[in-house]
Amino acid sequence: MTPSNRILVLFAHPALNKSRMNSQLVRAIADLEGVILHDLYEEYPDFHIDVKREQQLLIDHDIVVWQHPFYWYSSPAILKEWQDLVLEYGFAYGHEGTALQGKKCLSAISTGGSHQAYQRDGYNYYTIGELLTPFAQTARLCGMDYLPPFVVHGTHQLLDGPEISDRAQDYRTLIQALRDNQVNWAALPGLTQLNQDLSQVLLAPEVAPHA
């Protein structure tokens, strides 16, 4: 069956061999048909990004996922370099920069801090939504629909085994649903995170649209 949406996962992690969570998230979606897992550090170890190739990948896909650990309230350096070079005026924005209009985009991030740490009375003061504002506005400027993020909180406290694998399975389930258009799109604006309650995001099989 042809996927309803082609998904491009732009993955950025400079020390994947030390990662417990992102390594599991990557493995959870690596074999999905219609999903391209594009490891930017592996592809461009010298940071010499092939802009035209990356722009074509964006054109060829319907949904773009920025997956990365939430380093210093932002992304690892190569993803910012990618944004700076690939999202050019005249391609991604500006009067004639309409190549990405109508596509969907989301962040898939992991944080060492707990959910409570990202509240007004928490350690980091600002919410995840507030801290992701530059990503949301980048998508908006490019004419893309920025979805609520997929967030794995408290990665330092998660136990190896079920706690990590459960979140990896949630990620796989969500990516499959996005790919197959089995998402309750109308419910998304009311969510702060896509995985805060997947039951609100996923359509029941009997009401899911046909591909």
ABEGO torsion letter per residue (X at the ends): XBBABBBBBBBBBABAAABAAAAAAAAAAAABBGBBBBBAAAABAAGBBBAAAAAAAAAABABBBBBBBBBGGBBBAAAAAAAAAABBBGAABEAABAAABGBBBBBBBBBABBAAABBAABAAGBBAAAAAAAAAAAAAAAGBBBBBBBBBBGAAABBBEAAAAAAAAAAAAAAAAAAAGABBAAAAAABABAAABAAAABBBAAABBBX
